[in-house]
Amino acid sequence: MRQILMTVLLIMTVVLLYTQIAGGNGGTKEQITASGNRMAEQISRISP
């Protein structure tokens, strides 16, 4: 029973950390989106 409780707590901790790092303010998802937008703007400025 103790092992199950420790496993559940560990999984909850990992999920919480992931959601905060990836989805929080200034998180990875937001940074990737901003970087993609900057790249798209720079590519659109290239004149053939």
Backbone as CSV, one residue per row, in Angstrom:
resi,resn,N_x,N_y,N_z,CA_x,CA_y,CA_z,C_x,C_y,C_z
1,MET,0.834,-1.196,0.000,0.000,0.000,0.000,0.879,1.261,0.000
2,ARG,1.948,1.199,0.759,2.838,2.354,0.839,3.506,2.620,-0.511
3,GLN,3.892,1.543,-1.207,4.519,1.701,-2.520,3.558,2.328,-3.517
4,ILE,2.308,1.929,-3.476,1.311,2.495,-4.384,1.144,3.982,-4.118
5,LEU,1.070,4.366,-2.861,0.933,5.775,-2.500,2.134,6.584,-2.980
6,MET,3.335,6.060,-2.776,4.544,6.763,-3.212,4.573,6.889,-4.744
7,THR,4.144,5.846,-5.432,4.118,5.879,-6.891,3.124,6.919,-7.388
8,VAL,1.958,6.966,-6.805,0.935,7.943,-7.198,1.427,9.360,-6.929
9,LEU,2.044,9.590,-5.793,2.570,10.925,-5.480,3.677,11.325,-6.444
10,LEU,4.532,10.388,-6.809,5.608,10.683,-7.756,5.037,11.029,-9.127
11,ILE,4.056,10.267,-9.582,3.427,10.542,-10.878,2.744,11.898,-10.865
12,MET,2.044,12.215,-9.779,1.383,13.519,-9.681,2.399,14.651,-9.717
13,THR,3.524,14.467,-9.057,4.575,15.490,-9.043,5.142,15.702,-10.441
14,VAL,5.403,14.621,-11.146,5.952,14.729,-12.504,4.958,15.430,-13.424
15,VAL,3.687,15.077,-13.330,2.670,15.710,-14.174,2.556,17.196,-13.854
16,LEU,2.564,17.539,-12.595,2.486,18.944,-12.197,3.685,19.738,-12.709
17,LEU,4.878,19.181,-12.549,6.074,19.863,-13.059,5.997,20.044,-14.579
18,TYR,5.566,19.002,-15.284,5.468,19.094,-16.741,4.490,20.187,-17.166
19,THR,3.329,20.230,-16.541,2.344,21.237,-16.938,2.833,22.648,-16.633
20,GLN,3.549,22.825,-15.548,4.056,24.150,-15.214,5.184,24.572,-16.156
21,ILE,6.056,23.643,-16.504,7.188,23.978,-17.371,6.723,24.174,-18.807
22,ALA,5.888,23.284,-19.293,5.473,23.348,-20.701,4.363,24.360,-20.937
23,GLY,3.397,24.449,-20.033,2.227,25.265,-20.313,2.103,26.534,-19.520
24,GLY,2.957,26.776,-18.557,2.843,27.973,-17.724,3.224,29.237,-18.474
25,ASN,3.114,30.376,-17.805,3.511,31.651,-18.404,4.986,31.591,-18.763
26,GLY,5.289,31.885,-20.006,6.674,31.821,-20.465,7.168,30.403,-20.595
27,GLY,6.262,29.458,-20.659,6.624,28.052,-20.753,7.151,27.690,-22.130
28,THR,7.534,26.441,-22.264,8.128,25.962,-23.501,7.196,26.138,-24.689
29,LYS,5.927,25.825,-24.509,4.970,25.944,-25.621,4.870,27.388,-26.096
30,GLU,4.814,28.319,-25.158,4.725,29.739,-25.509,5.996,30.212,-26.215
31,GLN,7.147,29.751,-25.754,8.409,30.154,-26.366,8.547,29.606,-27.779
32,ILE,8.098,28.373,-27.999,8.165,27.791,-29.343,7.253,28.549,-30.293
33,THR,6.065,28.907,-29.825,5.132,29.669,-30.660,5.722,31.024,-31.026
34,ALA,6.301,31.712,-30.058,6.901,33.024,-30.320,8.068,32.901,-31.295
35,SER,8.872,31.869,-31.126,10.009,31.667,-32.018,9.541,31.375,-33.441
36,GLY,8.506,30.567,-33.571,7.955,30.276,-34.898,7.401,31.515,-35.563
37,ASN,6.748,32.365,-34.783,6.214,33.623,-35.337,7.339,34.528,-35.821
38,ARG,8.421,34.619,-35.039,9.564,35.447,-35.459,10.191,34.902,-36.744
39,MET,10.338,33.583,-36.825,10.912,32.991,-38.039,10.022,33.256,-39.244
40,ALA,8.711,33.140,-39.071,7.781,33.377,-40.179,7.864,34.824,-40.638
41,GLU,7.986,35.757,-39.713,8.115,37.170,-40.084,9.407,37.420,-40.867
42,GLN,10.497,36.824,-40.402,11.774,37.012,-41.093,11.755,36.392,-42.477
43,ILE,11.134,35.237,-42.608,11.051,34.585,-43.925,10.193,35.420,-44.862
44,SER,9.120,35.996,-44.357,8.238,36.789,-45.219,8.908,38.073,-45.681
45,ARG,9.924,38.548,-44.961,10.640,39.766,-45.357,11.667,39.527,-46.448
46,ILE,12.003,38.270,-46.691,12.997,37.973,-47.727,12.370,38.253,-49.092
47,SER,13.063,39.069,-49.837,12.540,39.376,-51.180,13.354,38.589,-52.206
48,PRO,12.664,37.971,-53.134,13.376,37.147,-54.133,14.131,37.974,-55.150
